[in-house]
Amino acid sequence: MKAIILAGGLGTRLKPFTQVIPKPLLPVGESSVLEIQILSLKKHGVTDIFIATNYMADYVQAFLGDGSKYGVRLVFSKEQQPLGTCGPVTLLENELTEPFFLMNGDILTTLDFGKAYSFACQHAAQLVVLTKEIRTPFSFGKVLSKDDCLIGLEEKPNFRFEILSGIYVLKPSLFSLIPKGTYYGIDSLIKDMLAANMKVGKYLMQEYWLDIGQIEDFEEAQEVYKTHFEHLKSPPAKG
């Protein structure tokens, strides 16, 4: 199995941390976001991982090396201009001759990648979107009423939403739909496929998932590291 990790974002919402360290390399426990992703993918059979870089690209490549210390093959691509969340795959077209994962570089998850990959390969769709159900608390009590009488009260209910997890499985036939050298997001690909009446598959994950987009998410990552990710074998410290 192969995977692309999008590791070129600026991480503006995590400043000032990302002014010194690129977001995918922010420390989590005894590891980093990107290392946890690499080791999680390896655990489920991914052997070749392509790191799509832009911001602080040389830093990311120098830190990770060729992947031998993680037991995988790492290949780096660098955007000459921002290409969005889907455009970078076109830089690796010759390497991707089988279904592959595409994932954002700021996600931590205990997903069974092997199970999700098998589902996607068996699905008729060229693109399978992995989704996650999240609960968002509502700050006020919900009033239930009939006419001018109150008949019930639900205290601070949670809203449930099914969202994009930032993880996808793409089949190589999709390269004909993705413009080269152009900023093009995965959301644009999904919309274009739906507009053309093409099937887009969906896989609802049940495992733990965290998008590290805000300072509080980064703090949660530190809290859950021992529970969910410490068991992953990290490379020995240098020095």
PyMOL commands that set and color helices and strands:
alter all, ss='L'
color gray80, all
select helices_A, chain A and resi 12-14+17-19+23-25+33-43+57-64+68-70+87-95+113-122+172-176+186-195+215-228
alter helices_A, ss='H'
color red, helices_A
select strands_A, chain A and resi 2-6+27-28+31-32+48-53+73-78+100-104+107-109+127-137+142-146+149-154+158-170+200-205+209-211
alter strands_A, ss='S'
color yellow, strands_A
deselect
rebuild
show_as cartoon
